[in-house]
């Protein structure tokens, strides 16, 4: 029963995480830092690389949100539990996005020409993905 409401909370937390600052980045330590969120990053990508923007949109927005909605439908018996394997795959796709963000931070910090600081939104986004994964795993065991 508690999983149902934790999953519904993710329907609110995911959009907050998309607009929250993931990191602050700037060129060299002398210049100010710009805050980057999932949404602002996507806006920049759509102007430069449409294919990558489409992939990130699928991984960061659609996969986790559709998985959360699908899991809510299963929890409230509006969809069949046979949907669970597909939901697990969607959760793994969403986790790939967190990995890509972490990889980007490591690469930029390694170059030394830019300054990158993680922000609270990265932790919120990671929490949402991991919570969604845990809820679906635990829900699958209880079915």
N, C-alpha and C positions, 0 to 999 in steps of 0.2 A: 504494500500500500504506500509506503514512504517513497518508493522508487517512482511512483506515478507523479508525485508532487515535485520531487527533485528534478525529474525530467521536464516537467512543465516550467519550472524556474529557469531552465536552460533556454526556453523560448524567449525569455526576457534578457537573460545574461548574454547570449550570443550577439544580438545587435549592439549592446553596450560595448562588448569587446571589439566589435568591428570598427567602432568610431573612437575607441580609447587609444591613446598614444602607445604604440608598440616600442618605439625607440625614438631617441633624439639623435640626429646625425648632422654633421657639418664638416666642411673642409678645413683641415688643420685646426689646431686648438685655438687659434686666434679669432676665428669667426664664430658667430652665434650658431646655435643648434636649432634645426627645424624638427618639429614633431612629425612623426610618420605613423599613420594608422593603417589598418587594412584597407579602409575606404580611400584614403588619400593616396596610398600606394597603387591601388587599382586605377584611380583616376589618372595617375601619371603613366601607368602601363598602357592604358587604352590609347594614349596619344603616341606611344612609341613602338609597342609590340603587341599587336592585337591577339596573336596566338597565345603568347604567354599570359596576357591579361585574361583571356578566356579560361585557360587552365587554372589560374589562381582563383578566378571567380568560382569555378566549379569546386575546387578543393577547399577554399576558405569560407565561401558563403553557402552554396547550394548543398554540398555533401553533408556538412554537419547539421544544417537546419532541416533538410529533408529526412535525415536519419532521426532527428529528435521528434519530428512530426510523426514519422512512421512508428516509432517506439510508443508514442502517446496513443496512437490508434490501436496498437496491440495491447497496451495496458488497459485501455478502456473498452476492450473487446469489440472494436469497430473494424479491426483487421485481423487476419489469421496469424497465429504464431509462426506459421511457415514463412513469414516475411523476415524473421530474425536473421537468417544467414546473409541476406542481402543488406540488412541494416549493419551487420558487423563489417561487411566490406566497405560500406559508405563511411563508417567510423575510421577505418584504417586509411582511407583516402584523405580524410580530414586531418589525420595526424601527420600526414606527409607535408602539409603546409607549415605546421609548427617546425618541423625539421628544416624546411627550406629557409624559414626566417632565421633560425639559429645558425644555419650554415652561412647565410648572408652576413650576419653580425661577425662571425669568426673571420671570414674572408676580408671584410672591410677593416677590421681591427688589425689583421695581419699585414695589410698594405702599409699602414703607418701614415698615410697621407690624409686620412679622414678620422674623425672622432665619432664614435658611436656609443651611446649609453642606452641600456635597456630601460624601458618605462613600465609602469604598472599594467598597462594594457596587454603586454606580452604575457605576463603572469596570469591575467584574467582569461585571455584567449586560450592559453595552455591548460588552465584549470577547467575551462568549459569542455575542451576536447577530451581531456582525461576523465572528467566526471561523466561525460556522455558515454565514453567507452566502458567505464566501470558499471554504470547503470545498465547498459545493454548486456554486459557479461553476467551480472547478477540477476537480471530479469530473465535471461535465457536459462539460467539454472533453476529458477523457481517455476518456469512454465511446465 
